[in-house]
Amino acid sequence: MADVVPLSTSLVMSSLPPRQALADEVYARLRTLIMDSTIPPGRRINIEDVARQLDVSPTPVRESLARLESDGLVDKLPLKGYRTTELLNRDQIDELYELRLLIEPHSAARAALTVSDEQARELRAEMAAASAASASSEYTSYQELSNHDVRLHDLVLEIAGNETIRQAYARTHCHLHTFRLAFSGTFGAHTINEHAQVVDAVLARDGVAAEHAMREHVEASRVRISGQFEVS
């Protein structure tokens, strides 16, 4: 009983969706419960208990936990099931942002020099989706905007054209971990505005401006995240 935090009943399965849709919904709900610390860091997760509380079978819960393990949000314990990972500490955050500053400004500059018309349309569509999502309810807004953040940064890396860098960056899951550390304060209008400045520079094919805008955005994000460690 003490191993699992009681979960919200907001996941309602009044009409059972297709199997994959159900698995995706359970995954999204569990991910948010971990990221907002409803299920705290270091807490063991009992598959059967979670399945009962979400009114689903253990199968989609088990599948979701395997996906969350690949995200770095849970660890699998031999013979004990799963446990949520600990939050990143200050040194790990510093290292993560050092990596971002090495990769992302340079990639934004390259993206500005190589962006195609189709890729430009994708960037505009992504920014339009982010603006629309910001008017949604708290849960929906957080879910959609955090997903936007991942997609936007990945799209810039994709346009830059170095797939090795893009895949290596994706494996850090840096956006998930920083959002989890500061669920309520890291993302908002300021981030959308910073993204817009990066996108505007890329669309203008201005490599210098794109590099500067991305560097400013990553530095600003680091300041926001670092503020979480100032609370004693």
Beta strands, then each sheet from edge to edge (+ up, - down):
strand 1: 44-45
strand 2: 74-77
strand 3: 81-84
sheet 1: 1+ 3- 2+
end
